Amino acid sequence: MLVELYCLNTSSNPSRNTSASPSQNLIADHDDFFENLQTEEEAEHDHTVALLAGSRFAYPSDEHPDWTMHMNAPERTAGINHGMGLVYPDIVVSNSRMEIVRVVQVVSKMTMNMDDVNLWKVCSSLSDAFFLFVRIETRAQVLQVLNFHRIPFRGLGLYAYDSHSRFLSKVD
């Protein structure tokens, strides 16, 4: 399957309208507060993605100097057009020819739904090296879902945080 990788420019942010009245600014500040408020689950997800990107998927490397890692959490930086629109896996690794060589998805939720399953199907179709990292206590449930929906994967990574908020991980 032919896929296209789109790297987004995230350096430009629209500036705030400074001509608004004080009450409009208060409303805008209130809206910004709620838009930027992350749940603990989202914060854990983004933190886990960052840890994995900086350790297990830190490219380029000595072994793969032509590979590049793109991280889509907390901001989307690399979308993949798979024929049905753009998807943004948590981590995408491409080579110098912009071919997808690794796709990584992190699941910090305790429950999964069909949107998750559909995303995993797409991610697994993008590369034969699809890695899924899940909370250690969801391992059995995730394996059942992967097997039931016949979703191929290269590795199932399990992670947890200990009582000191240290990240612990392994790949089955």
Secondary structure, 3 states (H helix, E strand, C coil): CCCEEEECCCCCCCCCCCCCCHHHHHHHHHHHHHHHCCCHHHHHHHHHHHHHHHCCCCCCCCCCCCCEEEECCCCCCEEEECCCCEECCCEEEECCCCCEEEEEEEECCCCCCHHHHHHHHHHHHHCCCEEEEEEHHHHHHHHHHHHHCCCCCCEEEEEEECCCCCEEEEEC
